[in-house]
């Protein structure tokens, strides 16, 4: 890449991270000459990536006050879409991750007729409604619940969408007139947390999503680690009890792993139902006989001190903690971030997890919950696009 283009990117990034900043400060920070900085800054102003603002502080000698440069977050927009088994959420963001428009629809309603076709419709509506210039949209990032090859854009397998070898990018090009990048939803959420959430400024991150299944996104030395066949981070397949495996272990769903079959949301509901079925005096006995109780119910009951629910949760939390110990001792992340549905009850889970993890890990690690919550997926998708797409705005 030309030195000039590279420097231009670096100057823009410097302004973005330190805005407002003067030309002289940029030259010092980046160790390049003032004339070079001025030349690049003039180009960036012309292209509307940055703008000049008022007057800075005067120097102590009473010299002329430098002109401050600010990053123009509204110079362009990026679309982020989070495709889940139950709903698809799509947002349009500015360059600082502020959401300017958002919409969502139910996955099953449009699965047969085509999710990408529907996403394209939603994008069109949002652009019209907000009166955005579609020429300012750089492109779209997408998160998908399955093993995804980022380069080819092929979703190898996404069980909740019934996709096997689904040519995501080829389909996207049929309906969406912008460049598109796609990756696994948990990888994408990890990028979101690193960009704007609880992993900001951290280079080594482990993001764990605990929902029906359990998956993780791994960032090593600021790079997303995808593994040899894009299947890194499948933490749900960890084994946290070898004796259980010997006793004809059956996963909770076809092709699910051991850890998610003992600590995922579905398995917590499953275990609770079985325990209550054996206790005729339990207030939910009839309900448990009639249908399976959801995982959330265990947390509700645990808060009231229900001994059965506490026992079920304690076991699931122990398994999850051992999984975290195994992963963190291998990867040595600066922070472990927990996201996904089960963590709506984080105030109950987190202290218990931290206690076990600290006990067994060679060096302690911070456990935090996802700061972006429900938006981790869509904002992560925006961040994925910024990382993967060759433009002046590129994060490394």
Buried (B, 14 or more C-beta within 10 A) or exposed (E): EEEEEEBBBBBBBBBBEBBBBBBBBBBEBBEBEEEBBBBBBEBBBEEEBBBEEEEBEEEEEEEEEBBBBBBBBBBBBBBBBBBBBEEBBBBBBBBEBEBEBBBBBEBEEBBEEEBBEBBBBBBBEBBEEEEBEEEBBBBBBBBBBBBBBBEBBBBBBBBBBEBEEBEBBEBBBEBBEBBBBBBBBBBBBBBBBBBBBBBEEBEBBBBBBBBBBBBBBBBBEEEBBBEEEBBBBBBBBBBBBEEBEEEEEEBBBEEBBBBBBBBBBBBBBBBBBEBBBEEEEBEBBEBBEEEBBBBBBBBEBBEEEBEBBBBBBEBBBBBBBBBBBBBBBEBBBBBBBBBBBBBEBBEBBBEBBBEBBEEEBEEEBBBBBBBBEEBBBBBBBBBBBBBBBEEBBEBE
